[in-house]
Amino acid sequence: MASPNVHTFNKENFESEVLQSSVPVLVDFTATWCGPCRALAPIIEKVADDYQGKVKVGKIDIDETPEITKEYGVRSVPTIIIFEGGKKTGQQVGLTTQEKIVQLLGL
């Protein structure tokens, strides 16, 4: 069961939900066909639940948003990018742990 705290980002809402957010945003660049992405999903959901209110967490499908994927130089999935104040402040490529994600967020 997907967490209600994990948002879906797309080209229509990326500006308002990510770049204009008043809290840090974790964006999980993912794809439905990606095995490591599916393995990362429960970790992303746990971070979203554990840090609700402190960080906004969401996913963006690279196949549905090639413009944003290209703009941020995402070449492989999963890739996590942290945004604060509309700027990219951190990145993690590949399957990772909850501890590393929390460290990347500075929490």
N, CA and C atoms as an extended XYZ file, in Angstrom:
321
Properties=species:S:1:pos:R:3:atomname:S:1:resname:S:1:resid:I:1 pbc="F F F"
N         0.848       -1.196        0.000 N   MET     1
C         0.000        0.000        0.000 CA  MET     1
C         0.882        1.244        0.000 C   MET     1
N         0.666        2.083       -0.957 N   ALA     2
C         1.467        3.303       -1.068 CA  ALA     2
C         1.103        4.291        0.038 C   ALA     2
N         2.106        5.010        0.482 N   SER     3
C         1.891        6.006        1.531 CA  SER     3
C         1.171        7.231        0.972 C   SER     3
N         0.199        7.754        1.705 N   PRO     4
C        -0.457        8.996        1.262 CA  PRO     4
C         0.486       10.202        1.351 C   PRO     4
N         1.638       10.023        2.005 N   ASN     5
C         2.605       11.118        2.132 CA  ASN     5
C         3.570       11.207        0.958 C   ASN     5
N         3.456       10.290       -0.005 N   VAL     6
C         4.310       10.333       -1.191 CA  VAL     6
C         3.498       10.946       -2.333 C   VAL     6
N         3.940       12.105       -2.783 N   HIS     7
C         3.245       12.841       -3.840 CA  HIS     7
C         3.677       12.339       -5.214 C   HIS     7
N         2.889       12.671       -6.206 N   THR     8
C         3.265       12.403       -7.590 CA  THR     8
C         3.565       13.744       -8.243 C   THR     8
N         4.791       13.884       -8.718 N   PHE     9
C         5.185       15.120       -9.395 CA  PHE     9
C         5.159       14.891      -10.904 C   PHE     9
N         4.822       15.957      -11.639 N   ASN    10
C         4.807       15.899      -13.099 CA  ASN    10
C         5.103       17.295      -13.635 C   ASN    10
N         5.083       17.438      -14.953 N   LYS    11
C         5.451       18.747      -15.514 CA  LYS    11
C         4.445       19.838      -15.157 C   LYS    11
N         3.196       19.453      -14.862 N   GLU    12
C         2.179       20.436      -14.499 CA  GLU    12
C         2.389       20.993      -13.088 C   GLU    12
N         2.863       20.159      -12.148 N   ASN    13
C         2.953       20.627      -10.766 CA  ASN    13
C         4.382       20.763      -10.230 C   ASN    13
N         5.394       20.467      -11.035 N   PHE    14
C         6.780       20.479      -10.546 CA  PHE    14
C         7.181       21.850      -10.003 C   PHE    14
N         6.846       22.880      -10.728 N   GLU    15
C         7.191       24.245      -10.310 CA  GLU    15
C         6.579       24.579       -8.946 C   GLU    15
N         5.270       24.355       -8.805 N   SER    16
C         4.583       24.732       -7.565 CA  SER    16
C         4.885       23.781       -6.412 C   SER    16
N         4.943       22.490       -6.674 N   GLU    17
C         5.124       21.498       -5.606 CA  GLU    17
C         6.578       21.342       -5.164 C   GLU    17
N         7.518       21.505       -6.088 N   VAL    18
C         8.930       21.263       -5.773 CA  VAL    18
C         9.703       22.571       -5.657 C   VAL    18
N         9.730       23.340       -6.722 N   LEU    19
C        10.586       24.533       -6.758 CA  LEU    19
C        10.086       25.649       -5.849 C   LEU    19
N         8.777       25.727       -5.611 N   GLN    20
C         8.236       26.783       -4.754 CA  GLN    20
C         7.873       26.290       -3.353 C   GLN    20
N         8.290       25.085       -2.996 N   SER    21
C         7.956       24.511       -1.693 CA  SER    21
C         8.658       25.261       -0.566 C   SER    21
N         7.956       25.411        0.553 N   SER    22
C         8.543       26.087        1.720 CA  SER    22
C         9.358       25.123        2.579 C   SER    22
N         9.277       23.826        2.285 N   VAL    23
C        10.066       22.814        2.999 CA  VAL    23
C        10.945       22.079        1.983 C   VAL    23
N        12.019       21.430        2.450 N   PRO    24
C        12.849       20.646        1.515 CA  PRO    24
C        11.992       19.580        0.814 C   PRO    24
N        12.371       19.263       -0.419 N   VAL    25
C        11.624       18.285       -1.212 CA  VAL    25
C        12.569       17.179       -1.685 C   VAL    25
N        12.189       15.937       -1.440 N   LEU    26
C        12.901       14.782       -1.959 CA  LEU    26
C        12.145       14.323       -3.188 C   LEU    26
N        12.822       14.312       -4.337 N   VAL    27
C        12.203       13.848       -5.574 CA  VAL    27
C        12.876       12.546       -5.984 C   VAL    27
N        12.075       11.493       -6.071 N   ASP    28
C        12.543       10.182       -6.494 CA  ASP    28
C        12.249       10.044       -7.985 C   ASP    28
N        13.305       10.139       -8.809 N   PHE    29
C        13.160        9.923      -10.253 CA  PHE    29
C        13.126        8.411      -10.453 C   PHE    29
N        12.030        7.914      -11.017 N   THR    30
C        11.782        6.479      -11.055 CA  THR    30
C        11.178        6.065      -12.393 C   THR    30
N        11.022        4.755      -12.586 N   ALA    31
C        10.363        4.222      -13.775 CA  ALA    31
C         9.671        2.914      -13.385 C   ALA    31
N         8.542        2.635      -14.020 N   THR    32
C         7.771        1.443      -13.673 CA  THR    32
C         8.533        0.161      -13.989 C   THR    32
N         9.415        0.181      -14.974 N   TRP    33
C        10.152       -1.009      -15.408 CA  TRP    33
C        11.443       -1.247      -14.614 C   TRP    33
N        11.742       -0.390      -13.655 N   CYS    34
C        13.023       -0.393      -12.940 CA  CYS    34
C        12.940       -1.207      -11.644 C   CYS    34
N        13.664       -2.332      -11.597 N   GLY    35
C        13.682       -3.183      -10.410 CA  GLY    35
C        14.217       -2.485       -9.166 C   GLY    35
N        15.403       -1.844       -9.242 N   PRO    36
C        15.915       -1.130       -8.071 CA  PRO    36
C        14.971       -0.019       -7.594 C   PRO    36
N        14.216        0.577       -8.510 N   CYS    37
C        13.235        1.609       -8.130 CA  CYS    37
C        12.149        0.992       -7.256 C   CYS    37
N        11.696       -0.193       -7.631 N   ARG    38
C        10.667       -0.883       -6.835 CA  ARG    38
C        11.220       -1.252       -5.464 C   ARG    38
N        12.505       -1.603       -5.400 N   ALA    39
C        13.133       -1.934       -4.113 CA  ALA    39
C        13.273       -0.691       -3.236 C   ALA    39
N        13.465        0.471       -3.861 N   LEU    40
C        13.626        1.722       -3.125 CA  LEU    40
C        12.288        2.267       -2.618 C   LEU    40
N        11.193        1.920       -3.276 N   ALA    41
C         9.874        2.487       -2.967 CA  ALA    41
C         9.492        2.399       -1.486 C   ALA    41
N         9.628        1.237       -0.805 N   PRO    42
C         9.249        1.202        0.610 CA  PRO    42
C        10.126        2.085        1.498 C   PRO    42
N        11.375        2.276        1.101 N   ILE    43
C        12.286        3.156        1.852 CA  ILE    43
C        11.827        4.608        1.700 C   ILE    43
N        11.479        4.992        0.485 N   ILE    44
C        10.977        6.351        0.210 CA  ILE    44
C         9.696        6.588        1.016 C   ILE    44
N         8.802        5.596        1.041 N   GLU    45
C         7.546        5.735        1.781 CA  GLU    45
C         7.799        5.893        3.276 C   GLU    45
N         8.773        5.151        3.818 N   LYS    46
C         9.094        5.253        5.243 CA  LYS    46
C         9.641        6.638        5.572 C   LYS    46
N        10.501        7.176        4.726 N   VAL    47
C        11.029        8.531        4.926 CA  VAL    47
C         9.875        9.533        4.890 C   VAL    47
N         8.966        9.372        3.933 N   ALA    48
C         7.814       10.278        3.805 CA  ALA    48
C         6.951       10.246        5.066 C   ALA    48
N         6.748        9.059        5.613 N   ASP    49
C         5.915        8.922        6.808 CA  ASP    49
C         6.641        9.440        8.053 C   ASP    49
N         7.921        9.071        8.194 N   ASP    50
C         8.685        9.441        9.392 CA  ASP    50
C         8.956       10.941        9.489 C   ASP    50
N         9.082       11.609        8.349 N   TYR    51
C         9.457       13.025        8.349 CA  TYR    51
C         8.361       13.921        7.774 C   TYR    51
N         7.119       13.447        7.887 N   GLN    52
C         5.966       14.223        7.414 CA  GLN    52
C         5.974       15.594        8.080 C   GLN    52
N         5.806       16.644        7.273 N   GLY    53
C         5.808       18.007        7.800 CA  GLY    53
C         7.181       18.658        7.769 C   GLY    53
N         8.239       17.839        7.782 N   LYS    54
C         9.602       18.374        7.731 CA  LYS    54
C        10.156       18.372        6.311 C   LYS    54
N         9.659       17.439        5.513 N   VAL    55
C        10.117       17.311        4.131 CA  VAL    55
C         8.953       16.800        3.281 C   VAL    55
N         8.885       17.291        2.056 N   LYS    56
C         7.883       16.803        1.112 CA  LYS    56
C         8.571       15.732        0.266 C   LYS    56
N         7.902       14.615        0.083 N   VAL    57
C         8.480       13.496       -0.650 CA  VAL    57
C         7.578       13.158       -1.825 C   VAL    57
N         8.206       12.936       -2.985 N   GLY    58
C         7.411       12.565       -4.143 CA  GLY    58
C         8.214       11.847       -5.199 C   GLY    58
N         7.482       11.282       -6.138 N   LYS    59
C         8.082       10.537       -7.240 CA  LYS    59
C         7.766       11.237       -8.551 C   LYS    59
N         8.675       11.066       -9.486 N   ILE    60
C         8.448       11.561      -10.836 CA  ILE    60
C         8.864       10.459      -11.803 C   ILE    60
N         7.971       10.102      -12.713 N   ASP    61
C         8.232        9.035      -13.677 CA  ASP    61
C         9.035        9.615      -14.839 C   ASP    61
N        10.235        9.066      -15.055 N   ILE    62
C        11.125        9.622      -16.086 CA  ILE    62
C        10.546        9.458      -17.490 C   ILE    62
N         9.746        8.426      -17.704 N   ASP    63
C         9.168        8.206      -19.027 CA  ASP    63
C         8.040        9.189      -19.332 C   ASP    63
N         7.409        9.712      -18.286 N   GLU    64
C         6.312       10.660      -18.470 CA  GLU    64
C         6.782       12.115      -18.434 C   GLU    64
N         8.001       12.351      -17.948 N   THR    65
C         8.510       13.718      -17.820 CA  THR    65
C         9.949       13.834      -18.323 C   THR    65
N        10.167       13.547      -19.611 N   PRO    66
C        11.546       13.590      -20.118 CA  PRO    66
C        12.183       14.980      -20.029 C   PRO    66
N        11.370       16.043      -20.061 N   GLU    67
C        11.926       17.404      -19.999 CA  GLU    67
C        12.601       17.645      -18.646 C   GLU    67
N        11.915       17.302      -17.566 N   ILE    68
C        12.452       17.520      -16.215 CA  ILE    68
C        13.628       16.577      -15.973 C   ILE    68
N        13.491       15.342      -16.423 N   THR    69
C        14.563       14.353      -16.271 CA  THR    69
C        15.845       14.868      -16.925 C   THR    69
N        15.725       15.394      -18.128 N   LYS    70
C        16.883       15.913      -18.863 CA  LYS    70
C        17.428       17.179      -18.203 C   LYS    70
N        16.527       18.066      -17.770 N   GLU    71
C        16.944       19.330      -17.163 CA  GLU    71
C        17.841       19.108      -15.942 C   GLU    71
N        17.556       18.057      -15.167 N   TYR    72
C        18.339       17.798      -13.956 CA  TYR    72
C        19.399       16.708      -14.146 C   TYR    72
N        19.647       16.342      -15.403 N   GLY    73
C        20.747       15.446      -15.721 CA  GLY    73
C        20.592       14.031      -15.196 C   GLY    73
N        19.357       13.571      -15.062 N   VAL    74
C        19.136       12.206      -14.577 CA  VAL    74
C        19.395       11.243      -15.728 C   VAL    74
N        20.399       10.366      -15.529 N   ARG    75
C        20.771        9.424      -16.582 CA  ARG    75
C        20.459        7.986      -16.218 C   ARG    75
N        20.258        7.719      -14.922 N   SER    76
C        19.888        6.367      -14.509 CA  SER    76
C        18.920        6.462      -13.338 C   SER    76
N        18.146        5.403      -13.185 N   VAL    77
C        17.174        5.370      -12.100 CA  VAL    77
C        17.446        4.152      -11.228 C   VAL    77
N        17.143        4.253       -9.944 N   PRO    78
C        16.575        5.419       -9.277 CA  PRO    78
C        17.619        6.508       -9.025 C   PRO    78
N        17.179        7.745       -9.109 N   THR    79
C        17.974        8.905       -8.706 CA  THR    79
C        17.115        9.744       -7.781 C   THR    79
N        17.675       10.091       -6.635 N   ILE    80
C        16.999       10.973       -5.681 CA  ILE    80
C        17.676       12.335       -5.757 C   ILE    80
N        16.877       13.375       -5.896 N   ILE    81
C        17.413       14.742       -5.864 CA  ILE    81
C        16.670       15.497       -4.764 C   ILE    81
N        17.448       16.216       -3.947 N   ILE    82
C        16.886       17.039       -2.881 CA  ILE    82
C        16.854       18.485       -3.368 C   ILE    82
N        15.710       19.134       -3.179 N   PHE    83
C        15.549       20.540       -3.538 CA  PHE    83
C        15.237       21.340       -2.280 C   PHE    83
N        15.888       22.481       -2.130 N   GLU    84
C        15.560       23.423       -1.052 CA  GLU    84
C        15.570       24.816       -1.651 C   GLU    84
N        14.509       25.567       -1.396 N   GLY    85
C        14.415       26.920       -1.917 CA  GLY    85
C        14.501       26.983       -3.436 C   GLY    85
N        13.985       25.954       -4.101 N   GLY    86
C        13.978       25.926       -5.559 CA  GLY    86
C        15.283       25.493       -6.183 C   GLY    86
N        16.273       25.144       -5.370 N   LYS    87
C        17.592       24.755       -5.883 CA  LYS    87
C        17.900       23.303       -5.523 C   LYS    87
N        18.630       22.640       -6.416 N   LYS    88
C        19.095       21.280       -6.162 CA  LYS    88
C        20.216       21.342       -5.126 C   LYS    88
N        20.040       20.639       -3.997 N   THR    89
C        21.042       20.699       -2.926 CA  THR    89
C        21.697       19.356       -2.637 C   THR    89
N        21.194       18.288       -3.232 N   GLY    90
C        21.784       16.982       -2.999 CA  GLY    90
C        21.275       15.967       -3.998 C   GLY    90
N        22.068       14.893       -4.179 N   GLN    91
C        21.676       13.867       -5.137 CA  GLN    91
C        22.250       12.523       -4.728 C   GLN    91
N        21.491       11.471       -4.979 N   GLN    92
C        21.925       10.096       -4.741 CA  GLN    92
C        21.462        9.261       -5.919 C   GLN    92
N        22.397        8.571       -6.566 N   VAL    93
C        22.051        7.709       -7.701 CA  VAL    93
C        22.127        6.263       -7.252 C   VAL    93
N        21.109        5.489       -7.597 N   GLY    94
C        21.091        4.066       -7.287 CA  GLY    94
C        20.353        3.754       -6.002 C   GLY    94
N        20.177        2.465       -5.773 N   LEU    95
C        19.509        1.988       -4.569 CA  LEU    95
C        20.336        2.371       -3.354 C   LEU    95
N        19.677        2.855       -2.314 N   THR    96
C        20.379        3.319       -1.121 CA  THR    96
C        19.581        2.974        0.122 C   THR    96
N        20.103        3.357        1.267 N   THR    97
C        19.447        3.064        2.541 CA  THR    97
C        18.676        4.279        3.063 C   THR    97
N        17.790        4.020        4.010 N   GLN    98
C        17.054        5.111        4.643 CA  GLN    98
C        18.023        6.047        5.360 C   GLN    98
N        19.036        5.499        5.990 N   GLU    99
C        20.007        6.313        6.720 CA  GLU    99
C        20.710        7.304        5.789 C   GLU    99
N        21.086        6.832        4.604 N   LYS   100
C        21.766        7.727        3.664 CA  LYS   100
C        20.828        8.814        3.146 C   LYS   100
N        19.568        8.464        2.954 N   ILE   101
C        18.593        9.450        2.494 CA  ILE   101
C        18.381       10.524        3.564 C   ILE   101
N        18.234       10.101        4.805 N   VAL   102
C        18.043       11.046        5.914 CA  VAL   102
C        19.268       11.951        6.033 C   VAL   102
N        20.460       11.379        5.881 N   GLN   103
C        21.710       12.156        5.926 CA  GLN   103
C        21.733       13.172        4.772 C   GLN   103
N        21.321       12.742        3.581 N   LEU   104
C        21.274       13.624        2.425 CA  LEU   104
C        20.323       14.800        2.667 C   LEU   104
N        19.244       14.530        3.377 N   LEU   105
C        18.268       15.577        3.713 CA  LEU   105
C        18.750       16.487        4.833 C   LEU   105
N        19.784       16.066        5.539 N   GLY   106
C        20.293       16.860        6.658 CA  GLY   106
C        19.392       16.803        7.880 C   GLY   106
N        18.680       15.694        8.055 N   LEU   107
C        17.757       15.545        9.192 CA  LEU   107
C        18.376       14.730       10.308 C   LEU   107
